[in-house]
Amino acid sequence: MTIDTIIVGAGGRGNAYGNFALEHPADLQVVGIAEPDALRRERFIGLHDIAPSMAFEGWQELLASGERKAATIINCTMDRMHFDSTMKMLELGYDVLLEKPMSPVLDENLQLVQKAEQTGCLLQVCHVLRYTPFWQALRAVVQSGALGKIISVTHRENLSFSHMAHSFVRGNWRNAGTSGPMILSKCCHDFDVLLWILKKRVRRLQSFGSLMHFRPENAPAGATERCTDPCPAADTCKYEATRLYARAGSGFPLNAVSWTPTAEARLEALHTGWYGRCVYFCDNDVVDHQTVTMEMEDGATVSLIMNGQGDEECRTMRWDGTKATLYGKFAASGDEIRIHHHRSGEVETVPVIARDSSGHGGGDFGIVRSFLNTIKGQPDDSVTTARESLESHLLAFAAEESRLNNSVITMEEYRNRF
Ligand SMILES: NC(=O)c1ccc[n+]([C@@H]2O[C@H](COP(=O)([O-])OP(=O)(O)OC[C@H]3O[C@@H](n4cnc5c(N)ncnc54)[C@H](O)[C@@H]3O)[C@@H](O)[C@H]2O)c1
C-alpha cells in the first residue's frame, strides 16, 4: 500500500525524507510540496514529478483552503514554525511526521500533544536515533540484563568543531531567539534515547554550560568580519569558510550554503550569506558546551556531555552495570559496542548491522518506515508518540532552566508546573 505525503520545507530534512520516497516508491509517494524558496521548490517538483496544483509557497498557502490534500504531511520547517503549522495540520486531519524539536516554546509542546490526542491524528516526532541499528543493539544489550543493574551512564554528544560552527554559530540554530536553546535543538535526541533505553524517568537534574569561545574577544588579531575579506588569520584559522565550503558536491553541510553544487556558487554565497561570516563576529548566543547531570528514579546517575570542540562527529558512551561495563561509539567512521564482563574479564564485541545509505546512521529512512507502519496499523516498538517525546523535551527545558538559574530541578515538581 502506497501512502501519499506532502513535504513542507524542502531544505536539508525535507530532501532527506524525500529521498526515501524516491528509493521506495511502492511505500511512499510525495504528491505535494510547500516551500517559499523558488529554486528549492522547483528542484523538488522535478525530483518528485509533483503536479503544479500541489506546489505551494508555504504551509500557510497549502492549508488555506481548509481541505486535506493527502493522507500525511512531513513537516520539515524550522523550529519556530512547527507549532502554528502543525496545529493547523492536525485540525485538518493530517497524520504528521514532525521534525524535532516539536517547539522551542515549552507550553506549545503540551498544546501539540493535546491537539494530536484530541484529533486522533498521529503526531510522530523525528527522534531518528531510535531507528538506527546501533541504538537498537545498545538497547537490546541493556534490556537483556547482560550489564546487570545500571548504576551509572556517561553519554557524550561530541560535535565536530566544523558542525558546531556551521549549525550553532553561523547557521540555523545559533540564536535561542530564532531557534531555541542548544540543549533542546541538539540533545532532545540524546534525552530521548537515554529514557527509551533506561525505561525510567529522571528524578532530579542540574546543568552547567556557557558560550565560552565564539565571542569577539577570542577572534585572532585583525580578523575580518567575513572570511571572504583578506583576513590575516586565513591560513591558520580552522573555521576559515572558503576552505570548509567553497567546493563542488552536495549534501550536508554544503547544500545549506548553496543548492547549486559548484565551488563557484558556494564561494559567491560566502560573500553575503551566513556561512561566510567570521565565527567570532556572528549573532550567536547559544552555548558551545553544556553538561547535564541526572539522577534517575532508582538512584542511577546519568551524565550527558555536549561539546562543540570535537575532532570527530560522534556519540560515545559508557554504561556501568553491576555485571559488566559497556563502551560504545556511534560514528560514521564505524559503530562499535564492546562489553567488558566483570567476573570473567571477557571482552565481547556486539555486532551492529551496517547502516543503510540514509543519514543519522540509517535513522532517516528508519523513522519514515516506522511512521508508515504506524499508519498501516503495524507500529514497531521503537515508535515514539508525541506524548513520549514530550518527556525528552521537558528534560531539555529543565536543563536550560537549571543552567540559567543555577538550580537543581526536581522533575516531578517541574512536570506539575505545566
Ligand atoms: N531529526 C534530526 O536529526 C534533525 C537534523 C537536522 C535538523 N532537524 C530539524 O529539521 C527542521 C528543518 O531543518 P533543516 O536543516 O531542513 O532546515 P532548512 O533551513 O534546510 O530547511 C527548512 C526549509 O523550510 C523552508 N520554509 C521557510 N518558511 C516556510 C514556510 N512558510 N512553509 C514551508 N517551508 C518553509 C525554508 O525555505 C527551508 O527550505 C528543523 O526543525 C531542525 O531542527 C532535525
The ligand as an ORCA input file, in Angstrom:
! r2SCAN-3c Opt
* xyz 0 1
  N      15.928     14.788     13.162
  C      17.117     15.328     13.096
  O      18.088     14.725     13.483
  C      17.290     16.708     12.553
  C      18.502     17.122     11.986
  C      18.600     18.406     11.474
  C      17.516     19.272     11.564
  N      16.366     18.860     12.148
  C      15.187     19.749     12.246
  O      14.560     19.778     10.973
  C      13.960     21.057     10.743
  C      14.431     21.600      9.402
  O      15.848     21.684      9.407
  P      16.659     21.805      8.019
  O      18.060     21.534      8.345
  O      15.987     21.028      6.959
  O      16.475     23.360      7.746
  P      16.489     24.090      6.337
  O      16.677     25.541      6.632
  O      17.460     23.400      5.439
  O      15.025     23.816      5.771
  C      13.875     24.488      6.202
  C      13.071     24.827      4.955
  O      11.819     25.386      5.349
  C      11.507     26.360      4.355
  N      10.450     27.279      4.809
  C      10.571     28.521      5.338
  N       9.339     29.045      5.534
  C       8.436     28.110      5.129
  C       7.018     28.096      5.070
  N       6.278     29.134      5.465
  N       6.419     26.968      4.605
  C       7.150     25.913      4.179
  N       8.517     25.907      4.207
  C       9.129     26.984      4.685
  C      12.846     27.047      4.126
  O      12.862     27.826      2.934
  C      13.772     25.856      4.071
  O      13.936     25.353      2.767
  C      14.327     21.910     11.945
  O      13.271     21.943     12.853
  C      15.501     21.181     12.557
  O      15.657     21.400     13.936
  C      16.241     17.608     12.622
*
